[in-house]
Amino acid sequence: MICDSSSLKRNRLIQTLYYDSEGNLAGSTDAAGNAITWDNGISGAATYPGLRNQTQYPTYRETYGYDLRNRRTLIEKHLPAQTGPDAPATTLSHRTRYDLAGNPVEQWDEANRIGRIGDKVE
């Protein structure tokens, strides 16, 4: 992991950026110590090599799925249990479907509601 010594300054807060060996942004830490890390798919065990596989936020994790054309089709938010140690964790899913030209045409949100994008749907 390579640290960017020229951290970004925004509103007097400093954000430190970290890069993997391929030069991809791999993480950041803000002035309060909150860290965000990304799995960019360069490890041998990556589900989608070369694509962002997951993001770890301070309070939850996101994982991603892709189609054969490397378009992101799935975002899953993995939230910790909210009611106690024996309560199950929650996973919220957001899906996208594309047309043959590569344009997003439908999206499903966490409540499984469908939304159509544009006028034409296959």
HUCORQUI-V779581 format. One record per residue. RES is the residue in one letter. SS is DSSP state (H for helix, E for strand, - for the rest). PHI is phi in degrees with one decimal (999 if undefined). Layout:
BEGIN
res=RES ss=SS phi=PHI
res=RES ss=SS phi=PHI
END
This chain:
BEGIN
res=M ss=- phi=999
res=I ss=E phi=-108.7
res=C ss=E phi=-97.5
res=D ss=- phi=-81.0
res=S ss=- phi=-72.0
res=S ss=- phi=-98.6
res=S ss=- phi=-57.5
res=L ss=E phi=-76.9
res=K ss=E phi=-111.9
res=R ss=E phi=-132.9
res=N ss=- phi=51.8
res=R ss=- phi=69.5
res=L ss=E phi=-92.7
res=I ss=E phi=-108.8
res=Q ss=E phi=-118.5
res=T ss=E phi=-98.8
res=L ss=E phi=-106.5
res=Y ss=E phi=-122.6
res=Y ss=E phi=-123.8
res=D ss=- phi=-82.7
res=S ss=- phi=-67.1
res=E ss=- phi=-91.2
res=G ss=- phi=89.3
res=N ss=- phi=-83.9
res=L ss=E phi=-60.7
res=A ss=E phi=-117.5
res=G ss=E phi=177.5
res=S ss=E phi=-149.7
res=T ss=E phi=-134.5
res=D ss=- phi=-89.9
res=A ss=- phi=-63.7
res=A ss=- phi=-84.6
res=G ss=- phi=90.5
res=N ss=- phi=-74.0
res=A ss=E phi=-108.1
res=I ss=E phi=-125.1
res=T ss=E phi=-125.6
res=W ss=E phi=-122.5
res=D ss=E phi=-99.2
res=N ss=- phi=-91.1
res=G ss=- phi=75.7
res=I ss=- phi=-97.4
res=S ss=- phi=-75.4
res=G ss=- phi=-63.7
res=A ss=- phi=-94.9
res=A ss=- phi=-65.9
res=T ss=- phi=-69.0
res=Y ss=- phi=-125.6
res=P ss=- phi=-56.2
res=G ss=- phi=83.7
res=L ss=- phi=-116.3
res=R ss=- phi=-66.0
res=N ss=- phi=-90.4
res=Q ss=E phi=-160.1
res=T ss=E phi=-128.4
res=Q ss=E phi=-105.8
res=Y ss=- phi=-94.4
res=P ss=- phi=-58.9
res=T ss=- phi=-118.2
res=Y ss=E phi=-160.4
res=R ss=E phi=-128.4
res=E ss=E phi=-115.6
res=T ss=E phi=-120.6
res=Y ss=E phi=-130.0
res=G ss=E phi=-124.5
res=Y ss=E phi=-134.0
res=D ss=- phi=-91.5
res=L ss=- phi=-67.1
res=R ss=- phi=-98.5
res=N ss=- phi=63.0
res=R ss=- phi=-94.1
res=R ss=E phi=-68.7
res=T ss=E phi=-113.5
res=L ss=E phi=-145.2
res=I ss=E phi=-125.9
res=E ss=E phi=-117.0
res=K ss=E phi=-98.2
res=H ss=E phi=-102.2
res=L ss=E phi=-100.2
res=P ss=- phi=-70.8
res=A ss=- phi=-60.9
res=Q ss=- phi=-102.2
res=T ss=- phi=-109.2
res=G ss=- phi=154.5
res=P ss=- phi=-66.2
res=D ss=- phi=-93.6
res=A ss=- phi=-74.8
res=P ss=- phi=-73.0
res=A ss=- phi=-72.3
res=T ss=E phi=-111.8
res=T ss=E phi=-120.7
res=L ss=E phi=-108.0
res=S ss=E phi=-115.1
res=H ss=E phi=-129.4
res=R ss=E phi=-118.2
res=T ss=E phi=-132.3
res=R ss=E phi=-116.7
res=Y ss=E phi=-113.9
res=D ss=- phi=-86.6
res=L ss=- phi=-64.2
res=A ss=- phi=-82.9
res=G ss=- phi=93.2
res=N ss=- phi=-88.8
res=P ss=E phi=-68.1
res=V ss=E phi=-119.7
res=E ss=E phi=-143.4
res=Q ss=E phi=-136.7
res=W ss=E phi=-114.9
res=D ss=- phi=-92.3
res=E ss=- phi=-61.6
res=A ss=- phi=-90.7
res=N ss=- phi=63.4
res=R ss=- phi=-87.2
res=I ss=E phi=-97.3
res=G ss=E phi=-129.4
res=R ss=E phi=-97.9
res=I ss=- phi=-108.8
res=G ss=- phi=78.9
res=D ss=- phi=-91.3
res=K ss=- phi=-109.0
res=V ss=- phi=-125.3
res=E ss=- phi=-70.6
END
